[in-house]
Amino acid sequence: MAWIILIALAGAAIARPAAELLGKASGWVMSLVPLALFVMILQHAGDVADGGAVMSTISWVPSLGVDVTLRLDGFSMLFSLLITGIGTLVTIYAGAYFAEKPVADMGRFLALILLFMAAMLGTVLSDDLIVMFVFWELTSLTSFMLIGFDGHKPEARKAAIQSLLVTGGGGLVLFAGILLIGMTLGTFSFTEVLSRSGELVASPWAGVIAALIMIGAFTKSAQVPFHFWLPNAMAAPTPASAYLHSATMVKLGIFLLARFDAVFATMPAFGTTLVVVGSLTMTVAALKALRAEGYKAVLAHSTVASLGILVMLIGLDGEVAAVATVGFILAHALYKAALFFCAGTAIHATGETSLRKLGGLARFLPVTAVAAVLASLSMAGLPPFVGFISKEYLFEAQLTNGWNVVPIVVAVLVNAVMCGVAGVVSIKPFYFKSHRVDAVKHGETPGLLVGPLLLATGGVVIGLFPGGIGDLLIGPAASALHGSPIDVSFKLWHGLTPMLVLSALVVSIGVAIVVWWDAIHDRLRRHDRLFRLIGDGGYHFVVDGTLEIARASTRLLQNGDQRRYTAVVVAVVVAGLAIALFAGPAGFYIAAPDGSLRVSVTLVLALSAAGAVATVLARSLIAALVSVGIVGFAVAVIFMLNGAPDLALTQIAVETLLVILLTAVLLRLPARQRHSRTTGERRRDAALATAFGLVIFLAVASMSAIPIDMSLTEYFGQTSYLEGFGRNVVNVILVDYRAIDTLGEIAVVAFATIAAWALLRGSGARVRTKE
Amino acid sequence: MQIIFATMSRLFFVLMIGVSLFMLFRGHNEPGGGFIGGLIAALGFALLAMARDVETARRALVVHPVALMGGGLLLSFVSGLPGLLSDRSFLTHWWMEIGSTHLGTATTFDIGVYCVVVGGVLCLVFRLYEGIEQ
């Protein structure tokens, strides 16, 4: 099964050169990749039909217990089929959509779409939560690139960054939840998490984990309060929007919630939160859909409303809710992708994005118009379309759940708005006489028609013959969700039920909305303040606030004054060491050294102290440099006296080099200059320096008062010649025992030097003192 | 004094390079090693740059300091590869005995360290001295 993801990745890799080679036909040819995957996945249909799951494992990071385990059950099968099936149509459509654009653009787009598809497939198929998270974030990244595809447009860049911040940030929250699961249960395998869900729910972390996972899913699926990014994401080219909104990324949040619904089934707060958040999202999105002006904007807001419905459905318990969830996912994918395709064709043909300025397009785009009407009838929930069946299940799930009347009222109203939206987006631009469009720039081409036609007719065919798809897809998926096999009677006519009454209510309100669309629309547009409140104001507040804090801290800390940097660093070191010394468990103490006073050491130390005093008193920089050198060499002698010749040699060499380097720097500075520091600043520096010396003294004294553990010394002393063939223990440790440390260190030295070298480039030519 | 310094620098340079190589190769048994040897060699080149000019020191080094640094890093890395062949552990050194001395990939590793240190120090020394000599 790993082949599925690998083939998708390979398709992404070859898309660009293939586009150069194939030109206009590349959409058709490249669509063979998702089509082949679709067929491959379909071959497993028999294995998962009776509630089973196909697993395949590749070992990845065994030391961390992370394996690439793939799991294909009914639910991931439904998603994989949607991803590859709609992916096929999107690829074909993209080929036609980009036909008149440069071929490099088409290649880049196809590569991104296929990469996106691979990431989606990886997310829905992986059983290991860590692997799933990697793919999850990959979908955020690829969608960032797709939304910002027209990088020259500022709004595309803005929308791309917004979507990345929201979904990527949410992904990190989700990651925290996954890690907590791993810490609680000791496994990242979803199958095992599912089987041990009782243990998870009983743990003290259960509430936190559920909250983190919900936040992650809400950001991805654009739930309140993260609902704002999805409508902005329509800045992406239309084929990407169609994919994003119908089958893919925004549904991942739904996918995750549905998966974890079984785990958290016994936590009442989980379901309640989902119902509340879903209902809120539905309401907000429905209002915004009525107010929106752009063709894609209306569709985008209705997507958010649909996602709200799905979240609410997952929050409800029971078999019917599971069937309703699955049915709605399928129905929504079919009609929303088709409608986006139609919107894309209409916008492509006219160059006009506002719904208010489109009308009478059916003369120029007859087939698209038919597809749009068919798809929107399914969206409106009219028989005999699949949308009708899924809506009946939605109401049945609500009525059979002991919930109070509020969610039902919300659901009826939102569905009515969806019904109205469906009428407006399909009838208005294609058939209404007002704002008639007189000419189009591009007509329909086969590539632009395959997608919408197939999906729209699919909605009718499934509606008319629901049995097959019910057994093949809906049943296994709902069973996988519910955790036990469900006997699904996915059929069109349920008899005269309360659900039918609600449906009738929905349709009549929907028709009213279509008729009075302009009036409602104009009235809502006047309420600016309300919509600013439920728009992305909060997002901008957070982002702008963060940037302002960053600017303020930069002004405070990075003001370009080298002395201040040094002062800050020294102050932090002093504070850290002091806290460790005074508050630490060991405390500090100065033990009197045992043994007699060593005259040689005392003399050298006195010399070094004299050097330090001379440094402070020195008037010229050169004199200060020489005085510091005294201290350094004295330290080297101390090393020598204590039997560390390697250290002493290094210290002497470094000290000499330091003099050479500092001389080069000092030669550029004026030899004598008055102090530019005020008395106050100098006092502060002196205090800081004294404190630094004092703390270091205390630290060293406390450390040397503790008896040294000699076991390592003995070990290296005994083994260095036997195992490393060297008598110099220091060198054997450096090149043999800890050679990889040394390798890392010299790599750091090399990179740091290259950076400094690059910074110094050209400074020599500019600064020529000595005039 | 400048003339004396410049003349003597030649001699000192040769001596210091000799000492640095000695330090490098004795390092495994006596105090020394790639790091110290590298520092001493860098001092030798820096002396040349101070006493004469950077151009002379650059010519004496033959290769560019950045290239030397890269080469050293590569050498150290490559010296760990034989270990992968023998017991599949990176940087496990190979040894062979010639008379009483042991020669092995650890020495190659140390030579890499030597090159990185020389190249890295000289990168900065040459850059800093280039601006001020007249």
Contacts between the chains, C-beta under 8 A, distances in Angstrom:
chain1	res1	chain2	res2	distance
A	645	B	31	3.9
A	646	B	31	4.8
A	646	B	32	7.5
A	646	B	33	7.2
A	646	B	36	7.0
A	649	B	23	7.7
A	649	B	31	5.9
A	649	B	32	7.2
A	649	B	36	4.8
A	650	B	35	6.5
A	650	B	36	5.5
A	650	B	39	6.8
A	653	B	36	6.1
A	653	B	39	3.6
A	653	B	40	5.8
A	653	B	43	6.5
A	654	B	39	6.5
A	656	B	43	5.8
A	657	B	39	6.4
A	657	B	42	6.6
A	657	B	43	6.2
A	657	B	46	7.0
A	657	B	121	6.2
A	657	B	125	7.9
A	660	B	43	7.4
A	660	B	46	5.0
A	660	B	50	6.9
A	660	B	125	6.6
A	661	B	124	6.4
A	661	B	125	6.6
A	661	B	128	6.2
A	664	B	125	7.3
A	664	B	128	3.7
A	664	B	129	5.2
A	664	B	132	6.4
A	665	B	128	6.5
A	667	B	132	4.8
A	668	B	131	6.8
A	668	B	132	6.2
A	724	B	28	7.9
A	724	B	93	7.6
A	724	B	106	6.9
A	725	B	28	7.3
A	725	B	95	5.7
A	725	B	102	3.9
A	725	B	104	6.8
A	725	B	106	7.9
A	726	B	28	3.8
A	726	B	29	5.7
A	726	B	102	7.9
A	726	B	106	7.6
A	727	B	28	7.5
A	727	B	29	4.3
A	727	B	30	7.4
A	728	B	27	6.2
A	728	B	28	5.9
A	728	B	29	5.5
A	728	B	30	5.9
A	728	B	31	6.4
A	728	B	32	7.3
A	728	B	33	7.2
A	730	B	31	7.9
A	730	B	33	7.4
A	731	B	27	4.7
A	731	B	28	5.5
A	731	B	32	7.2
A	731	B	33	4.3
A	731	B	110	7.5
A	732	B	28	7.0
A	734	B	33	6.5
A	734	B	34	7.9
A	734	B	35	7.3
A	734	B	110	8.0
A	734	B	113	7.8
A	735	B	28	7.6
A	735	B	33	7.4
A	735	B	34	7.4
A	735	B	93	7.7
A	735	B	106	4.6
A	735	B	109	5.0
A	735	B	110	5.2
A	735	B	113	7.5
A	736	B	93	5.9
A	736	B	106	5.4
A	739	B	80	6.9
A	739	B	91	4.3
A	739	B	93	7.7
A	739	B	106	7.6
A	739	B	109	6.0
A	740	B	80	7.7
A	740	B	90	7.0
A	740	B	91	5.5
A	742	B	76	7.6
A	742	B	109	7.6
A	742	B	113	6.5
A	743	B	76	5.5
A	743	B	77	6.6
A	743	B	80	7.2
A	743	B	91	7.2
A	743	B	109	8.0
A	746	B	72	7.1
A	746	B	73	6.2
A	746	B	76	6.3
A	746	B	112	7.2
A	746	B	113	5.6
A	746	B	116	4.3
A	746	B	117	7.6
A	747	B	73	6.0
A	749	B	116	6.1
A	749	B	117	7.3
A	749	B	120	5.2
A	750	B	69	4.8
A	750	B	70	7.2
A	750	B	72	7.8
A	750	B	73	5.4
A	750	B	116	5.6
A	750	B	119	7.6
A	750	B	120	6.1
A	753	B	69	6.7
A	753	B	119	7.7
A	753	B	120	4.1
A	753	B	123	5.0
A	753	B	124	6.6
A	754	B	66	6.4
A	754	B	69	7.4
A	754	B	123	7.4
A	756	B	123	7.5
A	756	B	124	6.2
A	757	B	66	6.9
A	757	B	123	4.5
A	757	B	124	6.8
A	757	B	127	6.0
A	760	B	124	7.4
A	760	B	127	4.3
A	760	B	128	7.0
A	761	B	127	7.4
A	763	B	127	7.7
A	763	B	131	6.5
A	764	B	127	6.5
A	764	B	128	7.5
A	764	B	130	4.2
A	764	B	131	2.9
A	764	B	132	7.6
A	765	B	131	6.8
A	766	B	131	7.8
A	767	B	131	5.5
A	768	B	131	6.5
A	768	B	132	7.5
A	768	B	134	7.8
A	769	B	132	7.2
A	770	B	132	6.9
A	770	B	134	6.4
